[in-house]
Amino acid sequence: MRPAEHLRAGILLVLIAEYSGGIRVGRLRFFRRGFVCREVNCRWGGWSAWSSCNHPCGNAGVEARSRGISRKSKCDGKSCSGPSQDSRPCNRGCPHGGTAQNGYCSDCPRGFYGTCCEHACEKIAACEWLECSSATDHHCKRCQSDHGGVKKAYRLASRDGHRNRVCEQLCSWRSDSRFCYPGTCPDLSKNCHCTEGFSSTNCLTIDTKPTIMYCLVTVEHGTEKVDISCDEATNTAIYTNILASKLKVDLRSAFKGPTTRRRYYINDFKVGITESKLNHRLERGGQTVSDKAVDCSGGSSRSNPNVGSASCNKEVSLQNTPLRHGDRIHFTALAKNGGYVKINNADTGNVDPTKYYTGQTVTHSALLVIDLVKPVHCSVASTCNDNMLDRGQAITKSASLSVLWAGWSDALAGIKLYEIEIYRMKVYQHKLAHHGEKALVLKEMDPSENTFSISLVDPGVYAVLLTVEDNAGNHQVARRFLIFDNTSSISTYTEDDKQLRVTSAAENTSYSWLTSLQDTSNGGEKVDVAWHGHYANELQESQGFLLGVADHSAPIDSDYEETTGQPPNTVSRQAIPNVNAIVKYELASAVDHRGGRSLTAPGSWVDVAAFQRETATVDVPRADGDSVRVWVRATDVMGNTKTDSVLVHVDSSPPVIQDVWLSRHGRTQLAVHHSTELFDLK
């Protein structure tokens, strides 16, 4: 619009307003006198804060607020619409329950009191139904986990004179309580008393160990066996020389649980043997070669304990690990107890997860040591002066026999015992032996003993055996022999074939005249003497005193037996050279010229070298008219002697008288003074 047009419009509006009383243009109003009024609408101010509720609770509480006009209307502006006052319900109802009344609450719920049931009763631990009407009269109507009858976890009790002021915890199924089994709990959980042998909060610890009633391990090889007892808790070493190829186990253990009365919440209870086994560990040279176990549990476990007793008989092969000298097998028998208890949970109506008892373990052990080496004497192992078996004099007339020994040892198992055996030997198959003979002495002696004495009765050849046994069953035997004879003597025999003769004498003179001579230089014939069977010790000959000794039924190591040796030093297994129990002959001779009347036994003797021939040849210087006496002395093994002699006369001259005969009593012969022997006329 052009400026001129604006001007014309304005003049027109003025004229209209002057003659019509006013005109409105938009929010402006033009008046006749030229006044212009701007239209303003009424406006409310903001609401005030709500007033306090006129009742704290119940069903009549009201709160109010107000507002004022913040701007009045002008120039025909719109007036404010709506109220200047406002109200609304408040504190209606009961915040913790109860029945809303006009300005208060009745029938407050459990645990609250006050006009509006606004105050909580003072808490009572574990109370499920708490009541009070003031700050001081709170009490419990029912504790938690009360399922009626005996099925309750708490009991109501008074405190400080106020009834039902405490919920006391009873033994129960609850996890925060104690089920106390096996045990007695007459009332409160704090008064739980576990049955003897059980302890801890819920009696879940078994304090009593199970019992190993019987434990025997038998190691075998063929018909050989050795029993190892592991009944005791101590580790006792057993030694053996058996190279076992298998072992047998006989293990019995027991644990008897209590018979405590079950409380109503005990669903199931069982205790007993939960594990049983025998460990066997092979040690060689300080190193473990094998370590195995024989399971004797028989399916028992803590969930399935063997109630009462458990037994086990099993056999195990040892052939995979052949045994050697010095091996050590450690046996450990083990039994463990335990079990479980199941609790009915009255709160859930289910059975709680199984609870397990902490048990005890008992072990018994034994040690088996393989020893294949016999006991040894120091004189064999090295050098020493100890006598392995001293029986005293090998040849004796004393009936008192004392046996001594010393210097024995066994490096591994140790010496278990000494055994002394004394036998009077007899002849078997041309040898002395004691097979099948009853021992005169058979006596076991402690390792600390080293002497034994006995009085012998009958003459004879005795064998003294010392058996040294170690703790593994190895034996070493030493044997010694002795001859005891305090009664026998040497006899002589005069039978024609057993006479003592000078066999070089003339047979036709009954061996009484020697016809040969010998000068002082031993020129000439010797004198021959024979005495076959003339001497004998009948007792010793008949009982074979001097025979050799047969092998022992169980061969004896040569180091431990006298296999060789002769009297007087010893008596060994060797036969003693003899003839008719005579062990030595000695010979002596003498000559006189008086018919032998002056001859006496000489003071010196000459041993007969080949004495068993019972002959001797000696030089005897002699001349015609001499008489020669020859003495022979026999000695037996005891030292007994017997002497006999023979006298012969010497005449080498030829006969002078020939064919002179006389007759006497019708018998033709030469007889002078009734004698046919001229020598007797001297």
C-alpha positions in Angstrom: 0.0 0.0 0.0 1.2 3.4 -0.9 1.7 6.0 1.8 -1.1 8.1 0.5 -3.4 5.1 0.8 -2.3 4.6 4.5 -3.3 8.1 5.2 -6.7 7.9 3.7 -7.4 4.7 5.7 -6.5 6.3 8.9 -8.7 9.3 8.3 -11.6 7.0 7.6 -11.2 5.1 10.9 -11.2 8.3 12.9 -14.4 9.4 11.4 -16.0 6.1 12.1 -14.9 6.1 15.7 -16.1 9.6 16.3 -19.6 9.0 15.2 -20.1 5.4 16.3 -18.7 5.5 19.9 -15.6 3.3 19.1 -14.2 0.6 16.9 -12.2 -2.5 17.6 -9.3 -3.4 15.5 -7.6 -6.6 16.6 -6.8 -6.3 20.4 -7.1 -2.5 20.1 -10.3 -0.4 20.6 -10.5 3.1 19.4 -12.8 5.5 21.3 -14.5 8.7 20.1 -12.4 10.9 22.1 -9.3 9.4 20.7 -8.5 7.1 23.6 -7.1 3.6 22.7 -7.7 0.7 25.3 -5.7 -2.6 25.1 -7.7 -5.8 26.1 -6.3 -7.9 28.9 -7.7 -11.3 30.1 -7.8 -12.5 33.7 -5.0 -14.9 34.8 -4.8 -17.1 37.9 -1.7 -17.2 40.0 -0.1 -20.6 41.1 -1.6 -22.9 43.6 -0.4 -22.8 47.1 1.1 -25.8 48.8 -1.3 -28.3 50.1 -2.3 -27.8 53.6 -1.7 -30.4 56.3 -4.1 -33.3 56.2 -6.7 -32.7 58.8 -6.6 -36.4 59.7 -3.6 -38.7 60.0 -5.4 -41.8 58.7 -8.8 -43.3 58.3 -11.4 -42.4 55.7 -12.0 -38.6 56.3 -8.7 -36.9 55.8 -8.7 -33.7 53.5 -6.0 -31.3 52.5 -6.6 -27.9 50.8 -4.9 -25.4 48.6 -5.8 -22.0 47.1 -4.8 -19.6 44.4 -5.3 -15.9 43.6 -5.7 -13.8 40.4 -2.4 -12.7 39.3 -3.8 -10.4 36.6 -7.3 -8.9 36.2 -9.1 -8.6 32.9 -9.2 -5.2 31.1 -10.9 -3.7 28.0 -13.5 -6.3 28.0 -10.8 -9.1 28.6 -12.0 -12.4 29.8 -12.5 -13.0 33.5 -10.7 -15.9 35.3 -12.7 -19.1 35.3 -12.4 -22.0 37.9 -12.2 -22.1 41.7 -9.8 -20.4 43.8 -10.0 -23.2 46.4 -9.1 -26.9 45.9 -9.1 -29.9 48.2 -8.4 -33.6 48.0 -8.5 -36.7 50.2 -5.4 -37.5 52.2 -4.1 -40.1 54.6 -7.0 -42.3 53.6 -6.6 -45.9 54.6 -4.1 -47.5 57.0 -0.5 -47.6 55.7 0.3 -50.9 57.5 -3.1 -52.4 57.3 -6.1 -52.3 59.5 -9.6 -50.9 59.1 -9.9 -47.2 58.2 -12.3 -45.2 60.4 -13.1 -41.5 60.7 -9.7 -40.2 61.5 -8.1 -43.4 62.8 -7.5 -47.1 62.0 -8.8 -50.0 63.9 -7.9 -53.7 63.8 -4.2 -53.1 63.3 -2.3 -55.9 61.6 0.1 -58.1 63.5 3.2 -56.3 64.5 1.8 -52.7 64.4 0.0 -50.5 66.8 -1.1 -46.8 67.2 -3.9 -44.5 65.9 -3.0 -45.3 62.4 -1.2 -48.6 63.1 1.8 -46.6 62.3 4.2 -48.0 64.9 5.9 -51.3 64.4 6.2 -53.6 67.4 9.7 -54.1 68.7 11.2 -57.0 66.8 11.5 -60.4 68.4 14.0 -62.6 66.6 12.5 -65.5 64.7 9.0 -64.5 65.6 6.5 -65.1 62.9 3.4 -63.6 64.6 4.3 -60.5 66.5 1.7 -58.5 68.5 1.7 -55.3 70.6 -0.6 -52.5 71.6 2.1 -50.2 72.9 5.8 -49.8 72.8 6.2 -52.0 75.8 3.8 -54.8 75.5 5.1 -56.5 72.4 4.9 -60.3 72.5 5.1 -63.2 70.1 2.1 -65.3 69.3 4.0 -67.8 67.1 7.6 -68.3 66.2 8.9 -69.2 62.8 8.9 -72.8 61.5 6.1 -73.8 63.8 4.2 -76.6 62.0 2.2 -77.8 65.0 2.8 -80.4 67.5 6.5 -81.3 67.9 7.4 -80.0 64.5 8.6 -76.7 65.6 12.0 -75.0 65.4 11.5 -72.5 68.3 9.6 -72.3 71.5 8.1 -69.2 73.2 9.6 -68.1 76.4 9.3 -65.2 78.8 12.0 -62.6 79.5 12.3 -60.0 82.2 8.8 -60.9 83.4 7.2 -60.4 80.0 5.4 -63.3 78.5 6.3 -64.7 75.1 9.0 -62.1 74.7 11.6 -64.6 73.2 11.7 -67.4 70.5 14.2 -69.9 71.8 15.8 -72.1 69.2 15.2 -75.8 69.5 17.2 -78.6 67.9 15.6 -79.0 64.5 16.0 -79.4 60.8 16.8 -75.8 60.2 20.3 -75.0 58.8 20.7 -72.2 61.4 20.0 -74.7 64.2 21.4 -78.0 65.2 19.9 -81.3 64.4 22.3 -82.9 66.9 22.4 -86.5 65.7 23.5 -88.9 67.0 23.0 -87.1 70.3 20.4 -85.9 72.8 18.8 -82.5 72.7 16.1 -82.3 75.4 15.2 -78.7 74.4 17.3 -75.9 73.2 19.9 -76.3 70.5 22.6 -75.0 72.8 21.9 -78.0 75.0 22.9 -80.6 72.3 25.0 -83.4 73.7 26.5 -85.7 71.1 26.5 -89.4 71.7 29.8 -90.7 73.1 32.3 -91.0 70.2 30.8 -88.1 68.2 31.4 -84.4 68.3 31.2 -81.0 66.5 28.3 -78.7 66.1 25.9 -81.3 64.7 27.7 -84.4 65.9 29.0 -84.9 62.4 32.5 -85.8 63.5 33.2 -89.4 64.5 35.8 -89.4 67.2 36.1 -93.2 67.7 38.3 -95.1 65.3 37.1 -98.3 63.7 38.6 -101.6 64.9 40.8 -103.9 62.9 39.7 -107.1 64.5 41.9 -109.4 62.5 44.6 -108.9 59.9 46.7 -111.7 58.5 48.8 -111.6 55.4 50.1 -115.0 54.2 52.9 -115.0 51.6 53.3 -118.4 49.8 55.4 -120.1 47.3 54.4 -123.7 46.6 53.9 -125.4 49.9 56.0 -122.9 51.7 54.3 -120.0 53.5 54.7 -117.5 56.2 52.0 -115.7 58.1 52.4 -112.0 58.9 50.1 -110.6 61.5 49.1 -107.0 61.2 46.7 -107.1 64.2 48.8 -104.6 66.1 49.3 -101.0 65.3 53.1 -101.3 65.7 55.3 -102.1 62.7 56.8 -105.5 63.5 59.4 -106.8 61.1 59.0 -110.4 60.0 61.8 -112.1 58.2 61.5 -115.0 55.7 63.5 -116.9 53.2 60.5 -117.7 51.1 60.5 -116.1 47.7 56.7 -115.6 47.7 54.8 -115.7 44.4 51.4 -114.8 45.9 49.9 -113.3 49.0 46.6 -113.9 50.7 44.8 -111.2 52.7 42.4 -111.9 55.5 41.2 -108.5 56.8 38.3 -107.9 59.2 37.3 -104.5 60.5 34.3 -103.2 62.4 32.6 -100.1 63.6 29.4 -100.2 65.6 27.3 -97.1 65.3 25.1 -95.8 68.2 21.5 -96.8 68.7 20.4 -93.2 69.7 16.7 -92.6 69.4 15.9 -90.7 66.3 14.2 -87.4 66.5 11.2 -86.8 64.3 13.2 -84.9 61.6 15.8 -87.7 61.1 14.9 -89.4 57.9 17.7 -91.8 57.6 21.0 -92.5 59.4 23.8 -95.0 58.8 27.4 -95.2 59.9 29.9 -98.0 59.5 33.0 -99.0 57.6 33.4 -96.9 54.4 36.8 -98.0 53.3 39.0 -101.0 53.9 42.2 -102.0 52.1 45.6 -103.5 52.4 48.5 -101.6 50.9 51.7 -103.5 50.0 54.7 -101.6 49.0 57.9 -103.3 47.8 61.1 -101.5 48.7 64.4 -102.5 47.2 67.7 -100.8 48.0 65.8 -97.9 49.5 63.7 -97.4 46.4 60.0 -98.2 45.9 59.7 -100.8 43.2 55.9 -101.2 43.4 53.1 -99.8 45.5 49.7 -101.5 45.2 46.6 -102.0 47.3 44.1 -104.8 47.8 40.7 -103.2 48.0 38.6 -104.8 50.7 35.8 -102.2 50.8 33.4 -104.4 49.0 31.4 -101.5 47.5 31.1 -99.7 50.8 31.4 -95.9 50.8 30.3 -92.9 52.9 26.9 -93.2 51.0 26.8 -96.9 51.6 28.7 -97.8 54.8 29.1 -101.4 55.9 27.3 -101.4 59.2 28.8 -103.6 61.9 31.7 -105.4 60.4 33.5 -105.9 57.1 35.6 -108.9 56.1 37.8 -109.5 53.1 39.6 -112.6 51.8 41.6 -112.1 48.7 44.6 -113.5 46.8 47.1 -111.5 44.9 49.9 -112.6 42.6 53.4 -111.3 43.1 54.9 -113.0 40.1 55.2 -109.7 38.2 57.9 -108.6 40.6 60.1 -111.6 41.7 61.5 -111.1 45.1 65.2 -110.9 46.0 67.4 -111.0 49.1 67.0 -107.8 51.0 63.6 -106.9 49.6 61.3 -105.2 52.1 57.5 -105.4 51.7 55.6 -102.9 53.8 52.0 -103.9 54.6 49.5 -101.4 55.8 46.0 -102.4 56.7 43.5 -99.5 56.7 40.0 -99.2 57.8 37.9 -96.0 57.8 34.5 -95.2 59.2 31.9 -92.7 58.2 28.3 -92.5 57.0 25.5 -90.1 56.4 22.3 -88.6 57.9 19.3 -87.3 56.0 17.1 -84.6 57.5 13.4 -84.0 56.8 12.9 -80.3 56.2 9.5 -79.4 57.7 9.6 -76.0 56.1 9.9 -77.3 52.5 8.4 -80.7 53.0 11.4 -82.2 51.3 14.5 -84.1 52.5 17.5 -81.8 52.7 20.8 -82.7 50.9 22.5 -85.6 52.6 25.0 -84.7 55.3 28.1 -86.8 55.7 30.1 -87.7 58.8 33.8 -87.0 59.1 35.2 -90.4 60.1 38.4 -91.7 61.6 41.1 -94.0 60.0 42.9 -96.8 61.7 46.0 -98.4 60.3 48.0 -101.4 61.3 51.3 -102.2 59.7 53.8 -105.0 59.3 57.1 -105.4 57.5 58.3 -108.5 55.7 62.0 -108.7 54.9 63.4 -111.3 52.5 66.6 -112.9 53.9 68.2 -115.7 51.9 71.6 -115.8 53.7 72.3 -118.3 56.4 73.9 -117.3 59.7 77.6 -117.2 59.5 80.5 -117.8 61.9 83.3 -115.3 62.1 85.9 -117.9 61.3 84.3 -118.5 58.0 83.4 -114.9 57.1 86.8 -113.6 58.1 89.2 -114.6 60.9 88.5 -114.9 64.5 89.5 -117.0 67.5 85.9 -117.8 68.5 85.0 -121.5 68.4 81.8 -122.2 66.5 81.2 -125.4 68.4 83.5 -126.5 71.2 82.6 -129.9 72.6 85.8 -130.1 74.7 88.0 -133.2 74.5 87.3 -135.2 71.4 88.2 -138.4 73.2 87.2 -138.6 76.8 86.6 -140.8 79.7 84.7 -138.1 81.6 81.0 -138.3 81.5 80.6 -134.5 82.0 80.2 -132.9 78.6 80.1 -129.1 78.3 79.4 -127.6 74.9 80.3 -124.0 74.1 79.9 -121.7 71.1 80.6 -118.1 70.1 81.2 -115.9 67.1 77.9 -116.5 65.3 76.0 -113.6 63.5 73.3 -112.9 61.0 73.6 -109.6 59.3 70.0 -109.1 58.2 67.4 -111.0 60.2 69.4 -111.6 63.3 69.8 -114.9 65.2 66.5 -116.3 66.5 67.7 -119.3 68.4 70.3 -122.0 68.9 69.4 -125.6 68.9 71.6 -128.2 70.5 71.2 -131.9 69.5 73.3 -134.7 70.9 73.0 -138.2 69.5 74.7 -141.5 70.3 75.6 -142.8 66.9 75.1 -146.3 65.7 76.3 -148.3 62.7 74.4 -148.1 59.5 75.8 -149.6 56.3 79.3 -149.7 57.7 79.3 -146.1 58.9 78.3 -144.3 62.0 75.2 -142.3 61.7 72.4 -140.9 63.8 69.6 -141.1 61.2 66.4 -142.0 62.9 68.0 -142.1 66.3 66.2 -140.3 69.1 68.2 -137.4 70.3 69.6 -137.6 73.8 69.3 -133.8 73.9 67.1 -131.6 71.7 67.0 -128.2 73.2 66.3 -124.7 71.8 68.2 -121.9 73.4 68.0 -118.1 73.3 70.5 -116.1 71.3 71.9 -114.8 74.5 72.9 -118.4 75.6 76.1 -120.0 74.5 76.7 -123.1 76.7 75.1 -126.4 77.5 76.1 -129.2 79.8 75.1 -132.9 80.1 76.3 -136.0 81.8 76.8 -138.9 79.4 75.9 -142.4 80.5 76.7 -145.0 77.9 80.1 -145.3 76.1 79.9 -144.5 72.5 80.6 -142.1 69.7 78.5 -138.9 70.0 77.5 -136.3 67.5 76.9 -132.8 68.8 75.0 -130.6 66.4 74.5 -126.9 66.8 71.8 -125.4 64.6 71.8 -121.7 64.3 68.5 -120.3 63.0 67.9 -116.8 62.0 64.6 -115.0 62.1 64.0 -115.7 58.5 64.2 -119.5 58.9 67.6 -119.9 57.4 69.7 -122.5 59.2 73.4 -123.1 59.5 74.5 -126.4 61.2 77.8 -127.1 62.8 78.6 -130.7 63.8 81.3 -132.2 66.0 82.1 -135.7 67.2 83.5 -137.2 70.4 84.2 -140.6 71.8 83.2 -141.3 75.3 84.3 -144.5 76.9 85.0 -145.0 80.6 84.5 -148.7 80.8 86.1 -150.7 78.0 89.5 -152.3 78.0 91.7 -154.3 75.7 91.5 -158.0 75.7 93.9 -160.7 74.5 93.0 -164.0 72.9 94.9 -167.3 73.0 93.2 -169.3 70.3 95.7 -171.0 68.1 95.2 -168.5 65.3 95.3 -165.5 67.6 98.5 -166.2 69.5 101.4 -163.9 69.8 104.2 -165.7 68.1 107.7 -165.4 66.8 106.9 -166.6 63.4 110.6 -166.9 62.4 111.0 -169.6 65.1 110.7 -173.2 64.1 107.1 -174.2 63.6 107.9 -177.8 64.7 109.0 -176.4 68.0 105.7 -174.6 68.5 107.6 -171.5 67.6 109.7 -171.7 70.7 113.2 -172.1 69.2 115.1 -169.8 66.9 117.7 -171.5 64.8 119.1 -168.3 63.3 121.6 -165.9 64.8 122.4 -162.2 64.4 125.6 -160.4 65.4 125.8 -157.1 67.1 126.1 -155.4 63.7 122.7 -156.8 62.8 124.3 -159.2 60.5 122.0 -162.2 60.3 118.4 -162.9 60.2 115.8 -160.6 61.8 113.1 -161.9 64.1 109.6 -161.9 62.8 106.7 -161.5 65.1 102.9 -161.8 64.4 99.9 -161.3 66.6 96.9 -161.6 64.3 93.7 -161.1 66.3 95.5 -161.3 69.6 94.4 -157.9 70.8 91.0 -156.3 70.6 88.7 -153.8 72.3 85.5 -155.8 72.0 83.1 -153.0 72.9 84.6 -150.4 70.5 85.0 -153.0 67.8 81.4 -154.3 68.1 79.9 -150.9 68.1 82.0 -149.4 65.4 83.6 -146.7 67.5 86.2 -146.0 64.8 84.2 -146.2 61.7 83.7 -143.2 59.4 80.7 -140.9 59.9 77.9 -140.8 57.3 76.7 -137.6 55.7 74.1 -135.7 57.6 70.6 -136.1 56.3 70.7 -132.4 55.3 74.2 -131.8 54.0 76.4 -129.6 56.2 78.7 -127.0 54.7 82.3 -128.3 54.9 83.3 -125.1 56.7 81.1 -126.1 59.6 82.0 -129.7 60.0 85.2 -131.5 60.7 85.5 -133.7 57.6 89.1 -134.7 58.3 91.3 -135.1 61.3 92.6 -137.9 63.5 93.1 -138.6 67.1 94.5 -137.4 69.4 93.8 -134.0 67.9 90.2 -134.5 67.0 87.5 -136.9 65.9 86.2 -136.2 62.5 84.1 -137.9 59.9 87.1 -139.8 58.8 87.4 -143.4 59.9 90.1 -144.0 62.5 92.7 -146.6 61.2 92.5 -149.5 63.5 92.5 -153.3 63.8 90.0 -154.7 66.2 89.7 -151.2 67.7 93.5 -151.1 68.3 95.0 -147.9 66.9 98.6 -148.4 67.7 101.1 -151.2 68.4 104.5 -150.8 70.0 107.2 -153.4 70.2 110.2 -154.1 72.4 112.7 -156.9 72.8 115.4 -158.1 75.1 117.9 -161.0 75.3 119.6 -162.9 78.1 121.6 -166.1 78.5 119.6 -167.3 81.4 116.6 -168.8 79.7 114.8 -165.4 79.9 114.6 -165.4 83.7 116.3 -162.0 83.9 114.2 -160.3 81.3 111.8 -157.5 82.3 109.7 -155.0 80.3 111.8 -152.4 78.7 111.5 -148.7 79.2 111.4 -147.8 75.5 109.1 -148.9 72.8 109.2 -148.8 69.0 106.0 -148.0 67.1 105.0 -150.6 64.7 104.6 -148.7 61.4 102.1 -150.8 59.5 100.4 -151.7 62.7 97.2 -153.0 60.9 99.2 -155.9 59.6 99.8 -157.1 63.1 103.3 -158.2 62.3 106.7 -156.8 62.9 110.3 -157.6 62.0 113.0 -156.6 64.4 116.8 -156.8 64.7 117.7 -158.9 67.8 121.4 -159.7 68.1 121.7 -163.2 69.6 123.8 -166.2 69.9 123.2 -169.9 70.7 122.0 -170.4 74.2 120.3 -167.0 74.3 116.7 -166.4 75.1 114.8 -163.7 73.4 111.6 -162.1 74.8 109.5 -159.9 72.5 106.9 -157.6 74.0 103.9 -156.1 72.0 101.9 -153.3 73.5 98.5 -152.5 72.1 96.8 -149.1 72.5 93.2 -148.3 71.8 91.7 -144.8 71.0 91.0 -144.1 74.6 94.7 -144.6 75.5 94.1 -147.9 77.2 97.0 -150.3 76.7 97.5 -154.1 76.9 101.0 -155.7 76.8 101.8 -159.3 76.1 105.1 -161.1 75.3 106.5 -164.2 73.8 109.8 -166.0 74.8 111.9 -168.0 72.4 115.3 -169.7 72.7 118.2 -169.6 70.3 119.9 -172.8 69.2 121.5 -173.0 65.8 123.6 -176.2 66.5 122.7 -179.5 64.8 121.3 -182.4 66.9 123.9 -184.7 68.5 121.8 -187.6 69.6 120.1 -189.6 66.9 117.5 -192.4 67.0 117.3 -192.6 70.7 113.9 -193.5 71.8 112.4 -194.6 75.0 109.1 -196.1 75.6 106.9 -195.0 78.4 103.4 -196.4 79.0 103.6 -198.0 75.6 104.4 -194.7 73.8 107.6 -194.4 71.9 109.3 -191.0 72.4 112.2 -189.3 74.0 111.3 -188.5 77.6 113.7 -187.6 80.4 112.3 -187.2 83.8 108.8 -187.4 82.3 109.6 -184.4 80.0 109.7 -184.3 76.3 111.1 -180.8 76.3 114.8 -180.8 77.1 114.7 -177.1 77.8 112.5 -177.7 80.8 115.3 -179.7 82.4 117.5 -176.6 83.0 
